[in-house]
Amino acid sequence: MLVVGVLVTVLVVPRTGPGCLRVCSDAQVPPAPGAVAARLAIDADPAVRVLARRDLLGEPAPDGDVLLSPIVRGLLAGLEDTRVPARPYAKWTGAHWRLVSLVELGIPAGYEPAVRAAETVLDCWAAPDRLAGVLVVDGLRRMHASQEGNAVAVACRLGMAADERVARLVEHLVGGQWPDGGWNCDRRPAAHRSSVHETLPALWGLSEYATATGDARSRRAATAAAEVLLARHVVFAAGTDRPLHRSVVDLHYPPYWHYDVLQALVVLDRAGCRDDPRTDRARRVVAGKQREDGGWRAVRPWWRRPGSAGLVEAVDWGDVAHQMVTLNALRVTAPAAGRTPVRSRPSPAPPAGRPAR
């Protein structure tokens, strides 16, 4: 439940180079978290309203109200299209991506159209020939672990944790975990460290499965995966205040397979790492992006509106992207509202090349 109080923020704004950070000395104090949560619970998309009432305000909210959301209806509508099950990973219109978004929006467990779509996704990812075809380079399995991780998490949220295909995917994830605790799909022999992009969804799936089933092996694997991210203080290069990449300190929605500070904190909190002090700096990064009106905004979307060229979404997220970012930001920062914020030091520019792995 949300701790109601005034959240004193440190505004984080661009400095002189890409991704550089500095502290604004005349930062404004936005509305109290409780007021922002109450506004979401009244004015936001119906699905966001349910989540705000339940997760932030501790109030009961009917699961069925989620189905009133135009975004939820749009995501569900496409699941009946035969082309969607045929290409579950199509970016960003495939059933794989739709289901992740639906679960994050609070689709009720057991909701039949979502369960039917999840069946097709599980059939795809748990196919024996696919699982047997993983490339091994220098003794390390080069896996797109985000595929299995998201599928397992979705299945668990939909009440399908006991499905044999889910257990098969969990076994595949655990068997492909690298010695450092994560996963990487990079085929280059020089790649010997886990990718945060692959590790975060795998962590989500394993932690959801451990919670749903009590499975000790998946819990141990999730703990090791969390350590990959915690060792980086979520988004920082080892021993520095330098972000892994400029994109990881931006807030995106939906994030898809891309790693960013907000989604990482959400998943780490779900995995039981809320009180780990190594998340504190990342929480300050998120808190520092709060606007004077109390909300947060999604930036640099990975998706394009339906009808556009490129990686088109199934729906136009519009303001709901900002609402979901605000919801998640309150989830990861509001419980710490009573803490005194630690001012960030100026940070050098993160690398401008390929995203950190």
Secondary structure by P-SEA (a helix, b strand, c coil): cccccccbbbbbbbcccccbbbbbccccccccaaaaaaaaaccccaaaaaaaacccccbbbbcccccccaaaaaaaaaccccccccccccccccaaaaaaaaaaacccccaaaaaaaaaaaaaaaacaaaaaacccccccccccaaaaaaaaaaaaaacccccaaaaaaaaaaaaacccccccccccccccccccaaaaaaaaaaaaaaaaacccaaaaaaaaaaaaaaaaaccccccccccccccccccccccccccccaaaaaaaaaaacccccccaaaaaaaaaaacccccbbbbccccccccccccccccccccaaaaaaaaaaaaaccccccccbbbbbccccccccccccc
